[in-house]
Amino acid sequence: MKTVIVGSILLAIFSCCIYPGSGTTALDHETYEIFVQVIKGEFSIPVTERTAKINSARVRFWRNKDNLSLRGGVLCFKGKAIAKKSALEKVVKKSFKTSKGSGTRKLYHRLKDSYSGISERNVHKVLLKSTIHQKLNARFQNRPRLRPIRARDVQVRHQIDLVDMNKLCTKYKGKVFRYVLSVMDVFSRYHWLVPLQRKRSSHVARELIRIYREHGAPLVLQHDQGAEFDGAVSRLCKQLQIKVIKGRPYHPQSQGKVERAHRTFKEKLRYDFLSTKKAGVNWPEGLPHYAQALNQDPKEELAWKSPFEIYFGRKPSVATEAHSSCAKEWDVQAEKYEDMIVEYLKDHPHMQNFITDTWPTYLQNMAKNGTFGDHLTLQAAADLFNVEFNVISSLGPAATIVISPQNSVPISSFYIGYFAEGDGEHYVALQNDAMWQERMEERAAESDEVPESDNNANQEKNSETSEVAAEESHVQEHTNEHTSEVTSDGDNQAPTLPPNQCSSSFEGSMGVLNQDILEEIIRQTLAMSPYMRQPLRAVSRFFRDTVDKQPLPKVYIPELNNILDIRHVSVRKIMLLKGRASGAVIRLREIINHVKWASAWISFVALGQGWFGI
């Protein structure tokens, strides 16, 4: 029994370690010659004179005899020359000279296509002996040891940095914001987030003054080598007697705490993007809520206390949840208006003629939290708040409708965008009728024609009612498509355009996105987030056709040809095939663009010649 176990262990060792060409070891001279003799039929050593090494070599040969061959006197494994240990250094040096000083990985991938038995470790050992390689890749052993940045109390040391938001630049209150000024108190991890229009020292200094007037100036201010922290910021620090410390160039670890907080901030921003979907995220408006979420999150390094508690020495007096400035459906006021609309529907049962469900079931569904409104709720809001809704459809001007109060003249108008889908519809708030009237007057002035003004457009606007209707317009959404207006007598009215506007000029004056702009938005979205391909295809037929026109992100991985099911391949599998630092893995990381990219699963499509679409 013991003999069988030992034999099994030896067999496992042989099967795992002795294959030539596995990329782990090269052959010594004696094993190499035995292989050549066996192939030529010249092996004639008696059994009694064979050593353990000879027997091991013969076993290795017979296990790989189908892949071994002689070509021009050179021993080959699967068509590749088997490298000898004695000639390994010479082969690597020759390739190093031919490639003009390439690194370890590049040389390894060069040689593995021609030689079998060469590993990356062997190449690295040879290069370490090369004087030229050492000069090309100088290693400095006198680097200073990294020390953590600490503070003894609050307001002792601040770290500041800018977050580049150019890809998500947003217009808020008539200004376009492209950056976020991030200020952190090192001791408490308390965070301030301020939107900036430009990357200028004067803008940074202005916002720092606002923070320091309220909270006081720190003793030390630490920042990177950015020019936006010179000039006005430097003069401000001299005026307030703040010691300035600059981090090392190209070394973000110097400001590690604030840099790490940026990642958490972007995760919360990504959460809002996934939650709001088409509505988008107005991050300049929501920065106070993001800062509040960061400051009230317990941290392990603070003994599971929040930065707010450490900074102010107390817990928040009002416990509030993280709030997105764009997720209006969760606003308390919006919930109040929803209840008012449901009560109005209960008092007007004649509207049940326009629904397919029973009236009690419909009212019960509308009263539930999370149920979106529909065409009837828009009509109820118009009657209740005495406002007019212009629903601009993505299907074109012919599908645009106007929902007005049934028994009164509207005191204000609101424009709602309608995105058609296969199984439902979505409403988003647009600009009010003041902007509409302004654009109408501009177009009339250009053509020297004064259009007839609507009598209702110049009436005094009720600000409170406008605010109510604006809140309501954010929460309207339904799962059935409607393209006609409900009138007081229960009949369907044909779709109408806004006042003083014809269908030919409707799209240009209102700024409705045409197909070219929508296609460009879809292309940019796919370029930034390729994994959004399937969600975008599910929006509508136009989105699906536009997405299908865009080429799949592709990567060159010829090793996938040996995998049966390429529709379910993990990134870690690709790492094993190509190496963690290979170009294919780096390309996958850029495409996935996520913190947990290494845990992703990918569905590949063969494009030919080793190229695969993702």
N, C-alpha and C positions, 0 to 999 in steps of 0.2 A: 504493500500500500504506500509506503514511504517512497519507494522508487517511482511509482506512478506520479505522485505529487511533485517530486523533484523534476521528473521529465516534463510535466505540464508547465512548470514554472520556466524551465529552460526554453521550451517551445514558445511560450509567450514572449520571453525576452528576445529570442531570435526574430519572431514575427514583427516586433515593434521597433527594433533598433538596428537590424543589420541590413535592411534593404538599401542597396546602393541607389543613389538618385533620389533619396527621400528628402534631400536638402539638409541633412543633419551632420553627416560625416563624410570624409573622403577615404579612399582605400589606401592602405599601406602598400609598400612595394611587394611583399611576399604574397598577400592576398590577390593583388592585381595579377601577378605572374601565374598563380594557380588558376585563376579564371581563364587566362589566355591559353594555358596548357590544356585545360579541360575542353575548351571550345575547339582547339586544333586536334584533339585526340591524342596528345602527347603526354598526358599525365600518367605516370607509371610508378609512383612511390608505393612500396608494399604497405599492406595494412599494419604490419607490426612496427613500421618505422614512422607512421603518421602521428604527428603531435596533435594536441587539442586545437591549436590554431589552424592546422591544415584541415582537420575535420570540420571546424566551424566554417572555414572558407568554402568547403565543398557543400555544406548544407545551405549556405547563402546562395551559392551558384544554382543548385537544383531548385531552390524556391523561386528564382528569378530567371531561369533558363530561357523562358519565352521572350523575355525583354532584353537579353544580352546578345551582343553580336560583335563581330570584328569588321571594321571598315578601314581598309588601308593599313592594317596592323595596329589600329587604335581600338581599344575596348570601349564599346558604347552601350548605354542603357537607354532604351526607347529612342534611339537615334542620336542621343547626346553623348559626347565623350565623357568618360568617367575620369575625374581628377584624381591624381595621386597626391598623397600628403606631401611627398618630397617636392613635387612640382607646383604645389598650390601657391606658394609665395611668388614664384616666378610668373604664374598666370595672372595673379592679382596686380602685380607691379606693371606688367605689360598693359593690362586694361586701364590702370590708373594713368599711365603715360599717354595712351591713345585718347582717353577722354579728357585730357588736359586738367587733371586734378579733381575729378568728380568725387562725391562723398561715398560713404559706406553703402547706403541703400541704393543709390544709383548704380554703383558698380555691381552690387549683388544682383539687381534685376537685369543688368547687362549680361552678366556671366551665366545666370541660370538658364538662359535660352540656348546656350551653347555647351554648357558643362553640367554634369550631374554629380552631386556629392559636395557642392560648395554651399556653405551656410553664410548667413549674414555675420555671424560671430567670427568665422574664419577670416572674412574680408576685413572686419574691424581690427582684428589682431595684427594682420599684416600692415594695415595703414598706420597703426600706432607706432610702428617701427620706422616709418618713412619720415625723414626730416622735412621734406617739402610739405607733406600733409600736416605736420605739426605747425609749420609756419602759416599755412593757409587757414588752419582751424586752431588758433591760439587759445589756450585755456588759462584763465587767470585764477589762481588759487588764493589770491589775497583779497577776495571780495569781502566786504564787511558783512557781519552777521545781521540778519533782519531783526529789528527790535519792534515790539508792538508799541503803537502810539497810545499813551494813557494820559488821563487827566485826574487830578485829585478832587475836583469839585465842578459843579455846573458853572458855565460861563467862564471857564478857564481857557479852553481851546475849542475853536471851531474849525471845521473842514468845509470848504466850499468847492463846488464844481458845477459845470453846465451839462445838461442832458440834451443831446442833439435830437430835435423832433422835426427836422426838415421834411422827412418822409410823411409826417402826419401834421404838417402845418395847418392851422385852423384859424378861421376868422371868428372873432368874438368882440362884440361891441364896436364894430367898425375897424378893428385892428387885426392884423395877421400875426400870430405868434408862432415862432419857430424854435424856441429854446425854453428850457426850464432851469432856473437858478435853484440849486440845491444847497442848503445850508444845514449843517448838522452840529449839534453840541456833542463832543466826543464822550464826555462823562456819562450823560444820560441817554444818548442816542436820539435826543429830541430833534425833530426834522421840520424845516420850513421849505416849502415849494412855492416858487413864484414864477409866473410866465413872463417871458421876455420876447420882444419883437426882433431884436438884433443882438449880435454877439459883440457888444461894445462895452468898454470899461465904464462909460458914463451911465449906461443903463444898469449895470451891475451895482455900481456905487449908489445909485438912487434907491434901489430896492434894499440894499444893506442898511442904508440910513433909516428906512422905515422900520426895519426889524429891530435895529439897535435903539431907536427912540422908545420902543415899547418894552424891550427886554434888557437893554443895556448891552454895552460892547464887551467882547471877551478880552482876555489878556493876550492870547495868541490866535492868529488867523493863518491857517495852512491851506495852500492851494497848489495847483500844478504850474507848469511853465507857460500857460496860455497868456497871450497878449491882452486878453480881455480883463485880466486881473492886475494889469499895470495901469499907469496913468491915473485916472480919477480914483480907482480903488487904492492905489498906493498913497495918494495924497490924503484920502480919508483915514487910512490907518495911521499916518503920521499925526493927523489932527487929533485923533482919538487915542493916541499913544498905544497902538496895538502892535505887538511884535509880529512880523510877517515871516513865515517859513515856507519856502518853496520846495516841492518834491523834486526828485531826480527826473531828468528828461526820459520820456518813454518808459516810465516805471509807475503804472497806476497803483501798484501795491503800496506806494507811499501814502496814498489817500484811500486805503483799503476799506475803511468803515463806510465812507460816503459812497464809494463805488459799489459796495455790496448792497447798500440801501437802494441804489438805482435799479438793481435787478428785481428787488421786491416791488418797487414802484411800477416797473414795466409789467410784472406779473399781474398786479391789480388792474393795470390799464388793459391788459390782454383779456382779463375776465370781463370787463365792461364791453369790449369788442365782441366777445362771444355771446354776451347776454343781449345786447341791443341789436345785433345783426345789421339790418338795413338802416336803422336809425342813425348809426354812427356814434362817435364819442366826441363831445366837445370838451376836450381835456383842459383847456384854459379855465373854463367855468368850474370844472370839477376838481381842480388842484387842491382847494381847501379840504375837500372830502377825502382825497387820497392822502394828504398829510395827516388828517385826523385818523385814518385807518392805520397808517404807519406808526403814529404816536400812541395808539391804544392797543397795539398788538403786544402781548407778553413776549419777552425774549429770554432765552436760556442764559445768556451772559449777564443778564440783570436779575438773576434768581427768579425768573418767571414773573417779573414785574414789568409794567409797561413804561416806555420812555416818559409819558405824561406823569406817571406817579413818581418817578425818580426826579424829574425836572421841577415839578411843583410841590413835591412832598405830600401829595394827597391823591386819592383816586378821583376820576372824573365825577362831577356832581350829577351829571345827566348821562346815562348810558345810552349811546346811540350806535346804531349799526353803520357799517360802511355804506355810503350812499353814492350812487352814480348820478352825476348831474344830467345825464342824458336818459336815464331810465325813468321817465316821467310817470310810467304806469304804476310805480311804487310810491308816488307822492300822496301824502295824506289828503291834500286838497282835491286831487283827482278822484280819489275814492269817494269823497263827499259829493262831488258832482255826479259820479256814477249812480250813487243812491238817489239823488234828486231826479235823474233821468228815468230810473226804474219806477219811481213813484208816479212820475208823469205818465208813463206808459200804462200803469195800472188804472189811472183815472181816465184814459182814453182807449177803451177796448175796441173802438172801430178800426184801429190799426191792425187788428188781427187778420184782416182780409188779405194782407200782403205777406203772410208767412205760411209755411207748410206744416209746422208743428201746431199742437194745441196751444191756446193762449196761456193757460197756467204753466205748462212745461216751458214755454218760451220765457216767461217772466222769471221762473225759478232759475233757469240757466243764466239769464242776464244778471241776476242778483248774486251769483256765485263769484268768489274772488278768482281772478285769472281768466274770466270769460271776456272776450273782446267784443266791442260793439259792431253794429252793422248799419245798413242804410236807414233802418227805422230809428235807431238811436241818434243818428245824425239829424233826422227830421224832428225827433223829440227835442234835441238840443237847440235846433233852430227856433222851434216854437217857444221853448222854455226861456231861453236867454235873448230872444228877439234879434238873432243874428242870421247871416246868410253864409252858406258854405259853397264854395266853388270847387268841385271835385275834378281835378285835371288828371285824366287817365293817360297811362303810358300806351294805350291802344290807339291814341290819336285824338284830334279835335272832335271827331264824330262821336266819340264815346264820353266826352266831357259833359257833366251835368251841373246844374245849379239847384241847391236845396235851400228854399226860402221859408220864412214863417208863413203859416197858412192864413192867419187872420190879422196880420199887422205888417207894417213896413219895417224892414231891418234897419237897425241903427249902426251896424258894422258888418263888414264882410271879411271872411277868412278863406284862404286858399289851401286846399288839401291835395297832396299828390297821391295818386292811386296807381299802385304797381300790380298789374294783372299777373296771375299765376294759373297753373293748370287746375288747382283745386281750391283756390281761394283768392283773397285780395288783401292788400295792406294799405293803410292810410298813413301818410306822414304830413306834418304841418309845414306849410310854405309861408310866403309873405302875405301881408294883409292888403286891403284894397287901396291903401294910400300909395304904396309902391306901384300898384297897377295903374292908378290914375296918373302918377308922375310919368310913368313910361308912355302912357297914352298921349300926354301933352307934349312930350319930347318928340314922339313920332309925328304928331300933328304939326309941330313947329317946323320940322324938317321938310315936310311936304307942303307947307304954307296953307294947310287946311285945318280949320278948327273943328274938331269933332263935337258932336252933341254931348254935353256933359250929363251925366245921370243926376237926377234931382236928389237921389238918396246918397250920392257919393260925397256931397258937400255938407251933409248934416253933421252936427256935433257928435263926436264919438264918446260913448260912455266907457270910461277907462276900466271901471270895475267889471262891467259886462264883457268887455273885450278880453280881460284877463281870464274870466271864467270860460269863455268860449275857446281861448287859446289853450287852456289846460285840457278842455274836452277834446280838442282836435288832435292831441298827442296820443289819445288812448283809443282811437277808433280803429277797429280792425274786424274782419269777418271772414267766414269761410265760404260764402256764396257770392258769386259775381252779380252786380246789379249795374245797369247802365241807363236807367230811366229815373225820372223824378216822381215822387209821390205827391199828388195834389190833394187838396182838401176834400174833393168829392170822390176820392178813391181811384181815379183813373191814372194811367201812366202817361206822363207828358214826354214828348220827344226831347232828346238831349239838346241843350241850348248852350251857347257860348257866353262868356262874360260880356257885360254891356259894352257897346261901342267897339266891338272887335270882331273882325271877320276871320274865317278859318284859315285864310291864306297867310295872315300876319300874326295869327294867334301864337304859334310856337315860338317865333322870334321874340315877341314882346314880353312874354312871360318867362323866358329863359328855360323852357322845358328842354330837357336833355334830348338831343336828337340821337339817331342811331350811331353816328360817327363818334360822338363823345362817349356814349355808353360803351361802345367797343373799345375805345382807348382806356376807359376806366377798368374794364374787365381785363384788358391786357396788362395794365399796371398792377392790378390785384394779383394776377397769376404770376407776374414776375417777382413780386414781393413774397407771396405766400402760395407756392405751387400746390400745397395740400388742399387749397380751397377749390380745386378743380371740380370735384363731385358736387359739393354744395351749390356752386354757381350753376352747374348744369341742371340742377333740380329746380331752379327758379322759374324759368319759362322756356318756351321754344326758341325765342330770340337769344337768350342767354346760352342755351345748349348749342345752338348753331355757331355762336361766336366763340365759345370755348373750344368746340371741335376744330375750328380753324387754326387755333394756336398750337404750335408743335409741342409735343411732350418734352419735358426736361429729360435729357439723355445722358448716359454715362457709359464709358468703355470698360466693360468687364467680360472679357472672352471666357473666363472660367465658368460663367453662368450657363454656357452651352452644355456642361456636364451635369447640370441639375435638372431633374425631371419636372418639378413644379416650380416655375419661376413666378407664379402669381402670389406666392406667400414665402418671401425670403426676408429674414431678419438682417438688420444692419450688422449685428455681431457675426453673422455668418460671412458677410462680405469682408469684415475685418480679418477673419481667419483665412480667407482666400487671398486677399490682397495686402494685408498688413495695415496697422492702425494709421500709419503716416503716408499711405499711398495716395496718389492723386484721386482715385475713385472714391475713397472714403472721405477725403476732404471735400470733394464735389457733393457727395451725399449730405454731408453736414451743412453745406451752404444751402442746398435745396430744402432740407427739412427745417432748418432754422428754428430749432427748439432746444430748450435746456436738456431734455431727455431724448435727444436725437439718437443716441446709441441704442435705445430700447425700442426703436420704431421697427415696424414691419412694412415691407415694400412689395408692391405688385408690379412686376416688370413685363414689358412687351418687347419681343425680339424685333430689332430693326435691321439685323444683318451685319456681318463682318465684325462681330464682337460688340456692337453697339446695342444698348437696351434703353427703351423709353420707360419712364417712371409714371 
